């Protein structure tokens, strides 16, 4: 076990090759057929018997089936609807992009599978490898849980890893989330505005959904600014506004899409209520109507206190004190949400961040940016983290 990091370094080139293939062929949501096929083939090549779980998930186990202990390791496979502008020679050309690093996660967990298979005789229990679709739309984890992912299994811990880039931290540094909530509850929402179309020269004949949408967009920003205390962290973003296709026509309809996040569930429910109220009230003022639909949601991600302390200790042993730090020592963290949260409400869980792009060394863009790049030197570290934590937890 003490050689896990050295063993991971030996497969670095293989992990990079795998990651580049996944990166060049991104898929979104549950439509991850090519990625899932790649995962299945890789797992079968090392002697495992992967199974499908839910609409597009993949699960495989390593270890002693007679044991009653199990550790769950999770990676996500899906990408984003972003046209890539990273300049990488293996950049995607299909209008989608692994701008959140899920290609890194999948490659790391496949690397961990190779390491754990080599150490299978040492496992006092089982390791469940979970490759999940649809994280970006906050639906994949729940789908796999609803399909029996954790049923009839004594899972003592669940671990997820997420890369970060564009930060002034040495690549390969692990940041362990402290006990409690480390990622906010989140919801995606859609606002459909119904107006009445007319000729642009006679606006009085219509009911303008664009004007309604513009005022709704402005008013929603005031929820954070004027209705939530600054000490209660929350975020609301509108990322899409579609209406019409002609400069001299007021259209019938307009659609806005956005997301909201809050670390406190009372604030979360308050935000949902105010979104509905503001949309209805603003639409009434402009003699239109507005329908709000919350298309997908996930709860807060909760880290188990004892498990977080143990993981921090394990990673200090694996990586050294300078490369294993607690998120609580770094000040304000990310407001990004994670549908691994569903798992964290069922099983003692911990979220680990892994630096994979030092802004001081040319990795300048953040996650979800069309030009974001990732440092592949972090791949073996991620594989070793997955494998080592599972081995230690099953001791």
C-alpha positions in Angstrom: 0.0 0.0 0.0 2.9 2.4 0.7 3.8 2.3 -3.0 0.4 3.4 -4.3 1.7 6.8 -5.4 4.6 5.2 -7.3 2.3 2.7 -8.9 0.0 5.5 -10.0 2.9 7.4 -11.5 3.7 4.3 -13.6 0.3 4.5 -15.4 0.4 8.2 -15.9 0.8 8.0 -19.7 -2.1 5.6 -19.9 -4.3 7.9 -17.9 -3.4 10.9 -20.0 -4.2 9.0 -23.2 -7.6 7.9 -21.8 -8.4 11.4 -20.6 -7.6 12.9 -24.0 -9.9 10.5 -25.7 -12.8 11.3 -23.4 -12.0 15.0 -23.6 -12.2 14.9 -27.4 -15.5 13.0 -27.3 -17.7 14.8 -24.7 -21.3 13.9 -24.1 -24.0 15.5 -22.0 -26.7 14.5 -19.6 -27.8 10.9 -19.8 -26.7 10.6 -23.4 -23.2 9.3 -22.5 -23.1 6.2 -24.7 -19.6 6.5 -26.0 -18.2 7.4 -22.6 -20.0 4.6 -20.8 -18.8 2.1 -23.5 -15.2 3.3 -22.9 -15.6 2.8 -19.1 -17.1 -0.6 -19.6 -14.3 -1.7 -21.9 -11.6 -0.4 -19.5 -13.1 -2.2 -16.5 -13.5 -5.4 -18.4 -9.9 -5.3 -19.6 -8.7 -5.4 -16.0 -10.9 -8.3 -15.1 -14.0 -6.7 -13.6 -17.6 -7.2 -14.5 -19.3 -3.8 -14.8 -23.0 -3.5 -14.7 -25.4 -0.8 -15.9 -27.3 1.1 -13.2 -30.1 3.5 -14.0 -30.5 5.2 -17.3 -26.8 5.5 -18.1 -24.7 4.7 -15.0 -22.0 2.1 -14.6 -21.0 0.2 -11.5 -18.3 -2.3 -10.8 -17.0 -3.9 -7.6 -13.5 -5.0 -6.5 -12.8 -7.1 -3.4 -14.3 -9.8 -1.2 -18.0 -10.4 -2.0 -18.4 -12.2 1.3 -17.4 -9.2 3.3 -20.1 -7.0 4.8 -18.1 -3.7 4.4 -18.1 -1.6 1.2 -16.6 1.8 0.2 -18.2 3.7 -2.6 -16.0 5.8 -5.0 -17.8 8.0 -7.4 -16.8 9.8 -10.7 -19.0 11.7 -13.1 -18.9 11.2 -16.9 -20.9 14.0 -18.5 -19.8 17.3 -20.1 -21.4 20.7 -20.9 -23.1 22.4 -23.9 -20.1 24.6 -24.5 -18.1 25.1 -27.7 -14.4 24.6 -26.7 -11.8 27.3 -27.2 -9.0 25.8 -25.1 -6.5 25.5 -28.0 -5.6 22.0 -26.8 -4.6 19.6 -29.7 -7.3 17.1 -28.4 -10.0 19.8 -28.1 -13.6 18.8 -28.7 -15.2 19.8 -32.0 -18.8 18.7 -31.4 -20.1 21.8 -29.6 -19.8 20.2 -26.2 -16.9 20.3 -23.8 -15.5 18.8 -20.6 -15.2 22.2 -19.1 -15.8 20.9 -15.6 -13.1 18.2 -15.6 -15.3 15.1 -15.6 -13.0 13.5 -18.1 -10.3 13.9 -15.5 -12.5 12.3 -12.8 -13.5 9.3 -15.0 -9.8 8.7 -16.0 -8.7 8.9 -12.3 -11.3 6.4 -11.1 -10.4 4.0 -13.9 -6.8 4.4 -12.8 -7.8 3.6 -9.3 -9.6 0.5 -10.5 -6.3 -0.8 -11.9 -4.5 0.0 -8.7 -7.2 -1.6 -6.5 -7.3 -4.7 -8.7 -3.6 -5.1 -8.1 -4.2 -4.8 -4.4 -7.4 -6.9 -4.3 -6.0 -9.5 -1.8 -5.4 -6.7 0.7 -9.0 -5.5 0.6 -11.0 -6.5 3.7 -14.3 -5.7 2.0 -15.5 -4.4 -1.3 -14.9 -1.2 -3.3 -17.8 0.0 -5.4 -16.8 2.0 -8.4 -19.6 4.3 -9.6 -19.4 6.1 -12.9 -22.3 8.6 -13.0 -24.0 10.5 -15.9 -26.0 13.7 -15.7 -24.2 15.5 -12.8 -24.3 18.9 -14.6 -28.1 18.7 -14.6 -28.2 17.4 -11.0 -30.1 14.2 -12.0 -27.6 11.4 -12.4 -26.9 10.5 -8.7 -30.6 10.4 -7.8 -31.3 8.2 -10.9 -28.7 5.7 -9.8 -29.9 5.7 -6.2 -33.5 5.2 -7.4 -32.3 2.3 -9.4 -30.9 0.5 -6.3 -27.3 1.7 -6.3 -27.0 1.3 -2.5 -29.7 -1.2 -1.7 -28.7 -4.2 0.5 -25.1 -3.0 0.8 -23.3 -2.0 4.0 -21.5 1.1 2.5 -19.4 2.5 5.3 -18.2 5.5 3.3 -18.6 7.3 0.0 -15.9 9.5 -1.6 -16.0 11.9 -4.5 -13.2 13.9 -6.0 -13.5 17.1 -8.1 -10.6 18.9 -9.9 -10.2 22.6 -9.8 -8.1 24.8 -12.1 -7.3 28.5 -12.5 -6.3 28.8 -8.8 -2.9 29.6 -7.3 -2.3 26.1 -5.8 0.2 23.5 -6.9 -1.3 20.8 -9.0 -1.7 17.6 -7.1 -2.7 19.3 -3.9 -5.7 17.7 -2.2 -8.2 19.9 -0.3 -10.5 17.9 2.1 -13.9 19.4 2.8 -14.5 19.9 6.5 -17.4 18.5 8.5 -20.8 19.9 7.6 -22.2 21.5 4.4 -19.5 22.0 1.7 -21.7 22.5 -1.3 -25.1 24.3 -1.5 -28.5 23.0 -2.4 -29.2 23.9 -6.0 -32.1 24.1 -8.4 -32.3 24.8 -12.2 -35.4 26.7 -13.2 -37.1 27.8 -16.4 -39.5 30.8 -16.8 -41.9 30.7 -19.7 -43.5 34.1 -20.4 -46.6 34.2 -22.6 -47.4 37.5 -24.3 -49.1 38.6 -27.5 -47.1 39.1 -30.6 -47.5 42.1 -32.9 -45.7 44.3 -35.5 -42.8 46.2 -34.0 -44.3 49.5 -35.3 -47.5 49.0 -33.2 -46.3 47.8 -29.8 -49.6 48.9 -28.2 -51.3 46.1 -30.1 -49.3 43.4 -28.3 -48.1 42.3 -24.9 -44.4 42.3 -24.8 -42.8 39.1 -23.3 -39.3 40.5 -23.8 -40.0 43.6 -21.7 -41.5 41.3 -19.0 -38.5 39.1 -19.1 -36.1 42.0 -18.8 -37.9 43.3 -15.7 -38.0 39.8 -14.2 -34.3 39.4 -14.8 -33.6 42.7 -13.0 -36.0 41.9 -10.1 -34.6 38.5 -9.5 -31.2 39.9 -8.9 -32.6 41.9 -6.0 -33.4 38.7 -4.0 -29.8 38.4 -3.0 -29.1 42.1 -2.9 -32.1 43.2 -0.7 -33.8 40.1 0.7 -31.1 37.8 2.0 -28.6 38.7 4.7 -25.0 39.0 3.5 -24.0 36.4 6.1 -26.2 33.8 4.6 -24.5 32.8 1.4 -26.6 32.2 -1.7 -26.4 32.7 -5.5 -28.9 33.2 -8.3 -27.8 33.2 -11.9 -29.7 33.7 -15.2 -27.8 32.0 -18.0 -30.3 32.0 -20.8 -32.8 34.4 -22.3 -34.5 33.4 -25.6 -37.1 35.4 -27.4 -38.1 36.2 -31.0 -36.0 36.1 -34.2 -36.8 39.3 -36.0 -35.9 43.0 -35.1 -39.4 44.3 -36.1 -41.6 41.8 -34.4 -42.7 41.6 -30.8 -42.9 37.8 -30.2 -45.5 35.8 -28.4 -43.2 34.2 -25.9 -39.9 34.5 -24.1 -38.0 32.0 -22.0 -35.4 32.5 -19.3 -33.4 29.8 -17.6 -31.3 30.0 -14.5 -30.0 28.4 -11.4 -30.1 29.1 -7.7 -28.0 27.9 -4.7 -28.1 28.3 -1.0 -26.2 26.7 1.9 -29.2 27.0 4.2 -32.4 25.1 3.3 -34.6 27.9 4.8 -32.9 30.4 2.5 -33.3 27.9 -0.4 -37.0 27.6 0.1 -37.4 31.3 0.5 -35.6 31.9 -2.8 -37.9 29.5 -4.6 -40.9 31.2 -3.2 -39.7 34.7 -4.2 -38.8 33.6 -7.7 -42.4 32.4 -8.2 -43.9 35.6 -6.6 -41.7 38.0 -8.6 -42.4 36.3 -11.9 -46.1 36.3 -11.4 -46.2 39.9 -10.1 -44.1 41.3 -12.9 -46.0 39.4 -15.5 -49.2 40.8 -14.2 -47.9 44.4 -14.4 -47.1 43.9 -18.1 -50.4 42.0 -18.8 -48.5 38.8 -19.7 -48.2 35.5 -17.8 -45.2 33.7 -16.4 -44.9 30.0 -15.5 -41.9 28.9 -13.3 -40.7 25.3 -13.5 -37.9 24.0 -11.3 -36.5 21.4 -13.7 -33.9 19.7 -11.4 -32.7 20.1 -7.8 -30.3 18.6 -5.3 -29.9 19.1 -1.6 -26.8 20.3 0.3 -23.7 18.2 0.3 -22.9 17.1 3.9 -19.5 15.8 4.9 -19.3 13.4 7.8 -17.1 14.7 10.6 -15.2 11.6 11.6 -14.7 10.5 8.0 -13.4 14.0 7.0 -10.8 13.8 9.8 -9.7 10.3 8.7 -9.4 11.2 5.0 -7.3 14.2 5.9 -5.0 12.0 7.9 -4.8 9.4 5.1 -4.0 12.0 2.4 -1.3 13.6 4.6 0.3 10.2 4.8 0.0 9.7 1.1 0.9 13.1 -0.2 2.7 14.9 2.6 1.5 17.7 4.9 2.0 20.5 2.3 -0.2 18.7 -0.3 -3.1 17.6 1.9 -4.9 20.6 3.4 -8.3 21.3 4.9 -10.7 23.5 3.0 -11.4 25.2 6.3 -7.9 26.6 6.2 -8.5 28.3 2.9 -11.1 30.8 3.7 -14.2 31.2 1.5 -14.8 28.2 -0.7 -16.8 27.5 -3.9 -20.5 27.9 -4.3 -20.7 25.1 -6.9 -23.3 22.4 -6.2 -22.9 18.7 -6.6 -25.5 16.0 -7.0 -23.3 13.7 -5.0 -25.2 15.4 -2.2 -28.0 12.8 -2.6 -25.5 10.1 -1.7 -24.2 12.2 1.2 -27.6 12.2 2.8 -27.7 8.4 2.8 -24.0 7.4 3.5 -21.2 9.0 5.5 -19.5 11.0 2.7 -16.6 13.3 2.0 -15.8 15.6 -0.9 -12.2 16.0 -1.9 -11.0 18.8 -4.3 -7.8 18.3 -6.3 -5.8 21.1 -7.7 -5.3 20.5 -11.5 -4.2 23.8 -12.9 -2.0 26.4 -11.2 -2.9 29.9 -12.3 0.7 30.9 -11.7 1.7 28.4 -14.4 -0.6 29.4 -17.2 -3.8 27.8 -16.2 -5.8 31.0 -16.2 -9.4 30.1 -16.7 -12.0 28.7 -14.2 -14.3 25.7 -14.5 -17.1 26.1 -17.1 -15.1 28.5 -19.2 -14.7 27.6 -22.9 -10.9 28.1 -22.7 -10.4 26.2 -19.5 -7.5 23.8 -19.4 -6.4 21.1 -16.9 -3.0 19.9 -15.8 -2.8 16.2 -16.5 0.1 15.8 -14.0 -2.7 15.6 -11.4 -4.2 12.4 -13.0 -2.0 9.8 -11.1 -2.5 11.7 -7.8 -6.3 11.5 -8.2 -6.1 7.8 -9.0 -3.9 7.2 -6.0 -6.2 9.2 -3.7 -9.2 7.1 -4.7 -7.4 3.9 -4.3 -5.5 4.7 -1.1 -8.5 6.1 0.8 -10.5 2.9 -0.1 -7.7 0.6 1.1 -7.4 2.6 4.4 -11.1 2.7 5.1 -11.4 -1.1 4.7 -8.4 -1.9 7.0 
